[in-house]
Amino acid sequence: MTGPELIKERNAHNFKHHPPASVDVTNRHAAVREALLAAANLLVDVVPAGREQSLALTKLEEAMMWANAGVARVMA
């Protein structure tokens, strides 16, 4: 398989729906959300409101999305 074919295969996998395969996967998603929610709330408590706080919270949201994509997209 060529480089472009491999990328297209990965894209096909990444762009499809990945329902939770098990209770373990559901629990992993919940753990990611719980940890990053705690971090987000900590940032609200210690970082003054403003652009920096907003950007930090956005990055945590991005981290949550990427972490949960990693949990969901595991190729067996």
PyMOL commands that set and color helices and strands:
alter all, ss='L'
color gray80, all
select helices_A, chain A and resi 3-14+23-46+51-72
alter helices_A, ss='H'
color red, helices_A
deselect
rebuild
show_as cartoon
